[in-house]
Amino acid sequence: MKKQQGEIIKFYRELKNLTQKELGEGVCSTTHISKIERGLTDVSMDIIETLTDRLGIDMKSEFHNYSELETKLKKWHDSIILKLETRIESLKEQLNGIALLKLPEFYRSYTLILTRYYLSKGEEKLAKSLIREMECWAGLTPYEKNMLLHIKGIYNLQYKNDEHSKTISLLKEIDLNHYNNPEYHYHLALAYHSIRSRVLSYYHASKALLFFTESQSLSRMIETEMLMLIQVEQDEFYDPKDNQYQRLIYMAENYGLEHLHSKLIHNYGFHQLRYGQYEEACKFYRQSMETKGPLSPYYLGSLEGYLEALTKQGKTSNEELLQLAEQGISLAEKKQDITYSHFFRLHRYKLKAQEDQYFHYLETEAYPYFKEMGYVILSEHYQMKLFGYYMERGEMEKANSYAKSIVGRLYKDDQFV
């Protein structure tokens, strides 16, 4: 208790730019103040009250904050991991007014957790600024080192689409012996999904699911099961009639998990589209858009899927389809979303039967952008389309330029004769 009282007095003295002599003037010597701050001497309550009055603090309140900080920080971190939104904001509000967070024993933990908070809210600039600060820290504890690796991995997943391999390397460095947060398996599963490594993605997602199940976090369980389902449905033996999507959609709806419900409906629309169930795909994409609204960050994805499903269904007039494409272009430009701007422009060329213009735009604008941004699945898809286009035209040099990339990706030297 003496040590904690001393740290509190020293902290507020330095915060108010007072010297030990100025604080102790008329009360006790500079030497005695030094001993109080280091917790090396017993001190009467009268002296403590005099010193705290000069500092403008209530020692009982400050001591309570000090003793509760570690627990509150842990609860805040756990809430962020399990996505307990109400609790996250409540704890943040409680922590906001506590100046003692600037004490060395709390500052690093607080900064690490605050960075995770900013990442969860999509505050890229604030998160990036804190990551840069933390990279300059010396003498990281094993826990701090591993948590920073996790944070950098999450940041890369959200904002560095062209650094999937680096993200995987960062996350694989994490040692759970020093960082007891198996949630990192979920982010590793996402990273493997990004490079189409379905087996490893499923493996790590299953580990994350076990953790979220033990933690009784329904939203994280559904989120992880959805990621696992995405891996499974791409298997050639997968039964498209499997009802796992309906089960997850029902759970999300039943428990009021609106964001997950909307995401699941969108994914189920894509699922139906892949298996040629265009009417069902249209229904779920339309429902997904209705649950989001045009200003939602995911609205464009559902609109693009809806346009694709309508086009393949073949029951909607070309004029109506073009109106949807123009709506998509306008909204993408308004939101400065380059990816969907490319998608909807490609739709427009396709609907106008402008094949040459389509492939010229794809080759010179869309494909280079997808490749630069590290969109592996999109890049591979459009490489194949460009290869097929130039093969049909008999332009072998152009076709071979794309074939080289495709073969290079698939070929492995397995040391056969």
C-alpha positions in Angstrom: 0.0 0.0 0.0 2.9 2.4 0.8 4.4 1.8 -2.6 1.1 2.4 -4.4 0.4 5.6 -2.4 3.9 6.8 -3.2 3.5 6.1 -7.0 0.2 8.0 -7.0 1.7 11.0 -5.3 4.8 11.0 -7.6 2.6 10.7 -10.7 0.4 13.6 -9.8 3.3 15.7 -8.6 5.0 15.3 -12.0 1.7 15.8 -13.8 1.4 19.2 -12.2 5.1 20.0 -12.8 5.9 20.4 -9.1 9.3 19.6 -7.6 9.6 17.5 -4.5 10.6 20.6 -2.6 7.6 22.5 -3.8 5.2 19.7 -2.8 6.7 19.2 0.7 7.2 22.9 1.5 6.0 23.6 5.1 5.1 19.9 5.5 8.2 17.7 5.3 11.6 17.7 3.7 12.5 16.9 0.1 14.2 13.7 1.4 11.0 12.6 3.2 8.9 13.3 0.0 11.4 11.1 -1.9 11.0 8.3 0.5 7.2 8.6 0.5 7.2 8.4 -3.3 9.4 5.3 -3.3 7.3 3.6 -0.5 10.3 3.5 1.8 8.7 5.1 4.9 5.6 5.1 7.0 3.7 8.3 6.8 0.8 9.7 8.8 -2.7 10.2 7.3 -2.4 13.9 8.1 0.6 14.3 5.9 -1.0 12.2 3.1 -4.1 14.4 3.2 -2.1 17.6 3.1 -0.1 16.4 0.1 -3.1 15.1 -1.8 -5.0 18.4 -1.1 -2.1 20.3 -2.7 -2.3 17.9 -5.7 -6.0 18.2 -5.9 -6.8 14.5 -5.6 -8.6 12.2 -3.3 -6.3 9.4 -2.2 -9.1 7.0 -1.4 -10.6 7.4 -4.9 -7.2 7.2 -6.6 -6.1 4.2 -4.6 -9.3 2.4 -5.6 -8.7 3.3 -9.3 -5.1 2.0 -9.0 -6.2 -1.3 -7.5 -9.0 -1.8 -10.1 -7.1 -0.8 -13.2 -5.5 -4.2 -14.1 -8.8 -6.0 -13.7 -10.7 -3.4 -15.8 -8.1 -3.5 -18.5 -8.3 -7.3 -18.7 -12.1 -7.2 -18.8 -11.9 -4.6 -21.6 -9.6 -6.8 -23.6 -11.7 -9.9 -23.1 -14.8 -7.9 -24.2 -13.1 -6.8 -27.4 -12.0 -10.4 -28.1 -15.6 -11.7 -27.6 -17.2 -8.6 -29.4 -19.4 -7.7 -26.4 -20.2 -4.2 -27.8 -22.1 -2.8 -24.9 -19.6 -3.9 -22.4 -16.7 -2.6 -24.5 -18.1 0.9 -24.6 -19.0 0.8 -20.9 -15.5 -0.2 -19.8 -13.9 2.3 -22.2 -16.0 5.1 -20.7 -14.9 4.0 -17.2 -11.3 4.0 -18.2 -11.4 7.3 -20.1 -11.3 9.5 -17.0 -8.5 7.6 -15.1 -5.3 9.6 -15.4 -3.3 6.8 -13.7 -3.4 4.9 -17.0 -0.3 6.9 -17.9 1.7 5.2 -15.1 4.4 2.9 -16.6 2.8 -0.3 -15.2 -0.5 0.4 -17.0 0.4 2.5 -20.0 1.7 -0.3 -22.2 -1.3 -2.6 -21.5 -3.7 0.2 -22.1 -2.1 1.3 -25.4 -2.1 -2.3 -26.7 -5.8 -2.8 -25.9 -6.7 0.7 -27.1 -5.1 -0.2 -30.5 -7.3 -3.3 -30.7 -10.3 -1.1 -29.9 -9.4 1.2 -32.7 -9.0 -1.7 -35.1 -12.4 -3.1 -34.1 -14.0 0.3 -34.9 -12.1 0.6 -38.3 -10.1 3.6 -37.1 -7.1 2.9 -39.3 -5.1 6.1 -38.7 -5.4 6.0 -34.9 -4.4 2.3 -34.9 -1.5 2.8 -37.2 -0.2 5.7 -35.1 -0.2 3.6 -32.0 1.4 0.6 -33.8 4.3 2.9 -34.9 4.7 4.1 -31.3 4.7 0.5 -29.9 7.3 -0.6 -32.5 9.7 1.8 -30.8 9.2 0.4 -27.3 12.3 -1.2 -25.8 12.3 -4.1 -23.4 9.0 -5.7 -24.3 7.7 -8.4 -22.0 6.9 -11.7 -23.8 3.2 -11.0 -23.4 3.6 -7.5 -24.9 5.7 -8.8 -27.8 3.1 -11.5 -28.7 0.1 -9.1 -28.3 1.9 -6.6 -30.6 2.4 -9.4 -33.2 -1.3 -10.2 -33.0 -2.3 -6.5 -33.4 0.0 -6.1 -36.4 -1.5 -9.3 -38.0 -5.0 -7.9 -37.5 -4.0 -4.6 -39.0 -2.6 -6.3 -42.0 -5.7 -8.4 -42.5 -7.8 -5.3 -42.5 -5.7 -2.9 -44.4 -2.8 -4.7 -46.2 -4.5 -7.0 -48.8 -1.2 -7.5 -50.6 0.7 -8.8 -47.5 -1.0 -12.1 -46.7 2.2 -14.0 -46.5 3.6 -11.4 -44.1 0.4 -11.6 -42.0 0.7 -15.3 -41.7 4.4 -15.0 -40.7 3.5 -12.5 -38.0 0.7 -14.6 -36.6 2.7 -17.8 -36.6 5.3 -16.1 -34.4 2.8 -15.9 -31.6 3.6 -18.1 -28.6 0.5 -19.0 -26.6 2.7 -19.9 -23.7 3.2 -16.2 -23.2 0.0 -14.9 -24.7 -3.1 -16.8 -23.7 -5.4 -15.7 -26.5 -6.4 -18.5 -28.8 -8.6 -16.0 -30.7 -5.5 -15.5 -32.9 -6.3 -18.8 -34.6 -9.4 -17.0 -36.1 -7.2 -14.3 -37.7 -4.7 -17.0 -38.9 -7.7 -18.8 -40.5 -8.7 -15.6 -42.2 -5.2 -15.1 -43.5 -5.0 -18.6 -44.9 -8.5 -18.1 -46.5 -7.1 -15.1 -48.3 -4.5 -17.2 -50.0 -7.0 -20.0 -50.7 -5.3 -22.4 -48.3 -8.6 -24.1 -47.3 -7.3 -26.9 -45.2 -5.2 -24.7 -43.0 -7.9 -22.1 -42.8 -10.4 -24.7 -41.6 -7.9 -26.2 -39.2 -7.2 -22.9 -37.4 -10.9 -21.8 -37.5 -11.8 -25.1 -35.7 -9.3 -24.2 -33.0 -10.8 -20.7 -32.7 -14.3 -22.2 -32.6 -13.3 -24.4 -29.6 -12.1 -21.3 -27.8 -15.2 -19.2 -28.6 -17.5 -22.1 -27.6 -15.7 -22.5 -24.2 -16.0 -18.7 -23.8 -19.7 -18.9 -24.6 -19.5 -16.2 -27.3 -22.3 -16.9 -29.6 -21.5 -14.1 -32.1 -17.9 -15.3 -32.5 -19.0 -18.9 -32.7 -21.3 -18.0 -35.6 -18.7 -15.9 -37.3 -16.1 -18.7 -37.1 -18.6 -21.4 -38.3 -19.4 -19.2 -41.2 -15.7 -19.0 -42.1 -15.4 -22.8 -41.8 -18.5 -23.3 -44.0 -16.9 -21.1 -46.7 -14.0 -23.5 -46.8 -16.2 -26.7 -46.9 -18.6 -25.5 -49.6 -15.7 -25.2 -52.0 -15.0 -28.9 -51.7 -16.1 -31.1 -54.7 -17.9 -33.4 -52.3 -19.9 -30.7 -50.6 -23.7 -31.2 -50.8 -25.3 -27.9 -51.9 -28.5 -28.9 -50.1 -26.7 -28.8 -46.8 -28.7 -26.7 -44.3 -25.8 -25.2 -42.3 -26.4 -21.7 -43.6 -30.1 -21.8 -42.7 -29.1 -22.9 -39.1 -26.6 -20.1 -38.7 -29.0 -17.5 -40.2 -31.7 -18.6 -37.8 -29.4 -18.4 -34.8 -28.2 -14.9 -35.8 -31.7 -13.7 -36.3 -33.1 -15.3 -33.1 -30.4 -13.6 -31.0 -30.6 -10.2 -32.6 -27.1 -10.4 -34.2 -28.1 -8.1 -37.0 -24.6 -7.6 -38.6 -23.9 -11.3 -38.7 -27.5 -12.0 -39.9 -27.0 -9.7 -42.8 -23.5 -11.1 -43.6 -24.9 -14.7 -43.5 -27.7 -13.8 -45.9 -25.2 -12.2 -48.3 -23.0 -15.3 -48.2 -26.0 -17.6 -48.6 -26.9 -15.6 -51.7 -23.4 -16.2 -53.1 -23.8 -19.9 -52.2 -27.0 -20.1 -54.2 -25.4 -18.2 -57.1 -22.5 -20.6 -57.2 -24.8 -23.6 -57.6 -27.0 -22.0 -60.2 -30.0 -21.3 -58.0 -30.4 -17.8 -59.4 -33.9 -17.1 -58.1 -32.9 -18.0 -54.6 -29.7 -16.0 -55.0 -31.7 -12.9 -56.0 -34.0 -13.3 -53.0 -31.2 -13.5 -50.5 -29.1 -10.7 -52.0 -32.2 -8.4 -52.1 -32.9 -9.3 -48.4 -29.3 -8.6 -47.5 -29.5 -5.1 -49.1 -32.7 -4.4 -47.2 -31.1 -5.2 -43.9 -28.1 -3.0 -44.6 -29.2 0.2 -46.4 -27.1 2.0 -49.1 -24.7 3.7 -46.6 -23.6 0.4 -45.1 -20.0 -0.6 -46.0 -21.3 -4.0 -47.3 -24.2 -2.8 -49.3 -22.2 -2.6 -52.6 -21.2 -6.3 -52.3 -24.8 -7.4 -52.1 -25.9 -5.1 -54.9 -23.2 -6.5 -57.2 -24.2 -10.1 -56.3 -27.8 -9.2 -56.9 -27.0 -7.8 -60.4 -25.0 -10.9 -61.2 -27.8 -13.2 -60.1 -30.4 -11.2 -62.1 -28.2 -11.2 -65.2 -27.7 -15.0 -65.1 -31.4 -15.6 -64.3 -32.3 -13.9 -67.6 -35.7 -12.6 -66.6 -34.9 -8.9 -66.1 -34.7 -6.5 -69.0 -31.3 -5.2 -70.1 -32.4 -1.7 -69.4 -33.2 -2.5 -65.7 -29.9 -4.3 -65.3 -28.0 -1.3 -66.8 -29.8 1.0 -64.3 -28.5 -1.2 -61.5 -25.0 -1.1 -62.9 -25.1 2.7 -63.1 -26.5 2.8 -59.5 -23.6 0.7 -58.4 -21.0 2.9 -60.2 -22.5 6.1 -58.7 -22.6 4.7 -55.2 -19.1 3.2 -55.4 -17.7 6.6 -56.6 -19.6 8.4 -53.8 -18.1 6.0 -51.3 -14.7 6.1 -53.0 -14.8 2.3 -53.3 -12.4 1.6 -56.2 -13.0 -2.2 -56.1 -16.7 -2.1 -56.7 -16.3 0.8 -59.1 -14.4 -1.6 -61.3 -16.9 -4.4 -60.8 -19.9 -2.3 -61.9 -18.0 -0.8 -64.8 -17.2 -4.4 -66.0 -20.9 -5.2 -65.6 -21.8 -2.2 -67.8 -19.5 -3.3 -70.6 -20.8 -6.8 -70.4 -24.5 -5.8 -70.4 -23.8 -3.6 -73.5 -22.1 -6.5 -75.2 -18.9 -4.5 -75.6 -16.5 -7.4 -75.4 -13.4 -5.6 -76.6 -14.0 -2.6 -74.3 -14.7 -5.0 -71.4 -11.3 -6.8 -71.8 -9.4 -3.6 -72.5 -10.8 -2.1 -69.3 -10.1 -5.4 -67.4 -6.5 -5.6 -68.7 -5.6 -2.0 -68.2 -7.6 -0.9 -65.2 -9.4 -3.5 -63.1 -6.9 -6.5 -63.2 -3.8 -4.4 -62.4 -5.7 -2.9 -59.4 -6.8 -6.2 -58.1 -3.3 -7.6 -58.4 -1.7 -4.5 -56.8 -4.1 -4.7 -53.9 -3.3 -8.4 -53.3 -6.8 -9.8 -54.1 -5.5 -13.3 -54.8 -8.9 -14.9 -55.8 -9.9 -12.0 -58.1 -6.5 -11.9 -59.7 -6.5 -15.6 -60.5 -10.0 -15.4 -61.8 -9.3 -12.6 -64.2 -6.0 -14.1 -65.3 -8.0 -17.0 -66.6 -10.5 -14.8 -68.3 -7.8 -12.8 -70.1 -6.0 -16.0 -71.0 -9.2 -17.4 -72.6 -9.9 -14.2 -74.4 -6.6 -14.0 -76.1 -6.6 -17.8 -76.9 -9.9 -17.3 -78.7 -8.5 -14.4 -80.7 -5.4 -16.4 -81.6 -3.1 -13.8 -79.9 -0.7 -16.4 -78.5 1.9 -14.1 -77.2 -0.7 -12.3 -75.0 -2.3 -15.6 -74.0 1.1 -17.0 -73.0 1.9 -14.0 -70.8 -1.1 -15.0 -68.6 -0.5 -18.7 -69.0 3.0 -18.3 -67.6 1.6 -16.8 -64.4 -1.0 -19.5 -64.1 1.4 -22.3 -64.7 4.0 -20.8 -62.4 1.4 -20.7 -59.6 0.4 -24.4 -60.1 3.6 -26.0 -60.9 5.7 -27.7 -58.2 8.9 -29.7 -58.7 8.1 -32.9 -56.8 11.4 -34.5 -57.8 9.9 -37.1 -60.1 12.1 -38.4 -63.0 
